[in-house]
């Protein structure tokens, strides 16, 4: 699943995260997805992606407070929350919680 744009370091991180998730009892497919999301998240944080606002909504097992504003914004977009572009992180979290 490693992308062509990944560096050797990204691919090593992917392998380590995937192996760790499998050791924790996750299915291989789920471990691959978590590993890819982790690497891509680090790439976004490092500014190595074309668009800082991605379609990602964060790891579903992470609580909302642990997600980035962009991830919360994307989740709010999925839920069709109006006014989301002007909301701060706390407001996004509150709106998302009230819609789930």
MARRO-20947 format. One record per atom (N, C-alpha, C): residue in one letter; x, z negated, y negated. Coordinates in steps of 0.02 Angstrom, whole numbers, plus 50000, padded with zeros to 5 digits. Example, Ala and Ser with C-alpha at 12.3 -4.5 7.8 and 13.67 -1.06 7.14 Angstrom:
<recs>
A506604961050284/A506154961050225/A506604961050165/S506424964650112/S506844964350053/S506454960649998/
</recs>
This chain:
<recs>
X500405000050060/X500005000050000/X500425000049936/X501084998849939/X501474998849878/X501415005549841/X501345005049775/X501265010949733/X501935014249721/X501925020749704/X502535024449691/X502895021949629/X502535019149582/X502835016849520/X503145009949525/X503085006849583/X503375000249593/X504135000649601/X504474995649576/X505204995149585/X505344992049653/X505984991949672/X506174988649735/X505984981349733/X506074978249675/X505894971149667/X505144970149677/X504734974649650/X504014974249660/X503834974749734/X504164979349769/X504024980249840/X504234974049880/X504794970949862/X504994964749896/X504494959249883/X504254958649820/X503754953549804/X503124954749845/X502914961049849/X502324962849888/X502394960449960/X502974961849990/X503094959850059/X503084952350069/X503384948650022/X503404941350027/X502704938350019/X502334940849970/X501654938249958/X501204939850018/X501254946050043/X500844948050100/X500994943650160/X501634942650175/X501824938450232/X501574931250223/X501644928650163/X501414921850149/X500654921150160/X500284926150137/X499554925950146/X499364926350220/X499714930450258/X499574930950330/X499734924350364/X500284921150344/X500464914650373/X499954909250357/X499594910150301/X499074905350282/X498414906850316/X498394912150358/X497804913450398/X497364919050372/X497574922750322/X497174928250296/X497234934350342/X496714938350342/X496724944650379/X497234949250346/X497564953750384/X498064958250354/X497814962450296/X497194964950300/X496924969050246/X496844964950182/X496594958850190/X496504954450133/X497184952350104/X497674951150148/X498344949350125/X498654955050085/X498544961250107/X498804967150071/X498494967550001/X497844966449997/X497504966849932/X497754961449885/X497824955349910/X498064949849868/X498774951249845/X499194953749890/X499884955249872/X499924960649819/X499524965849827/X499524971349778/X499274968849710/X498754964849711/X498494962149647/X499004957749613/X499374953849653/X499884949449625/X500434953449591/X500674958549626/X501204962749597/X500954966249535/X500364969049537/X500094972549479/X499974967849420/X499784961749434/X499704956749381/X500364955449347/X500894954649386/X501554953549358/X501784959649318/X501624965549342/X501804971649306/X501444971949239/X500804969849238/X500424969749175/X500734964849127/X500904958849151/X501204953649109/X501874955949080/X502244959849118/X502894962449095/X502814968549051/X502204971149042/X502094977049001/X502314983449034/X502304983649100/X502534989549136/X501954994049159/X501364992949132/X500804997349148/X500595000949084/X500255006549091/X500065010549034/X499535007148991/X499085003449022/X498525000548985/X498514993048996/X498524989248942/X498524981948950/X497844979348973/X497314983048959/X496644981148984/X496504985349045/X496514982149102/X496404985649164/X495704984149190/X495554987049246/X494904985949276/X494894979449316/X495454976049322/X495484969949361/X495074964249333/X494774960449377/X494384954649356/X494704948149381/X495304948649408/X495654942749432/X495494941149504/X495864936549530/X495784934349599/X495134930449605/X494674932549648/X494034929149654/X494094921749674/X494644919949706/X494714912949726/X495014908649670/X495204911849614/X495464908149557/X494874906249512/X494874900049487/X494334898049442/X494384902049377/X493834902349340/X493814906449280/X494334904349228/X494464897849223/X494954895449174/X495654898049189/X495794899649251/X496454902049271/X496544909549263/X496024912949241/X496064920149231/X496244921849159/X496494927849148/X496674930049081/X496044932049043/X496104932648978/X495544934848937/X495334941848956/X495824946148970/X495654953048991/X495264953149056/X495464948849103/X495104948549167/X494384946049156/X494314941049112/X493644938449097/X493224943649061/X493544947349015/X493194952648979/X492934957949028/X493364959849076/X493154964849125/X492584962249169/X492604955849186/X492054952949225/X491414952849184/X491474951249119/X490894951149075/X490604958249069/X491034963249068/X490794970149065/X490404971849127/X490654969649186/X490284970849249/X489594967649248/X489544961949214/X488914958349211/X488474960549152/X488714965549114/X488354968349057/X488194963049004/X488684958848989/X488594953648938/X488714956748870/X488214956248827/X488264959248760/X488684954648715/X489054957748669/X489464954048622/X490124951548649/X490304953748709/X490904951248743/X491544952948705/X491554958448668/X492174960348634/X492364955548577/X491884951748553/X492024946948499/X492094939748525/X492024938848590/X492044932148619/X492764929748631/X492854923348624/X493484920148642/X493444918248716/X493994915848743/X494034914348815/X493484909448836/X493404903948799/X492904898948817/X492204901848817/X492064906248768/X491404909348764/X491284914148822/X491804917848840/X491754922348898/X491604918348961/X491964912848971/X491864908749030/X491144906049032/X490904903648975/X490224900948971/X489704906348987/X489804912248959/X489324917748970/X489334919949043/X489934920349072/X489984922449142/X489664917249188/X489784910949175/X489494905649216/X488724905749213/X488464907249156/X487734907149149/X487414913249183/X487804918449197/X487544924549228/X487654924749303/X488074920449331/X488224920849403/X487734916849443/
</recs>
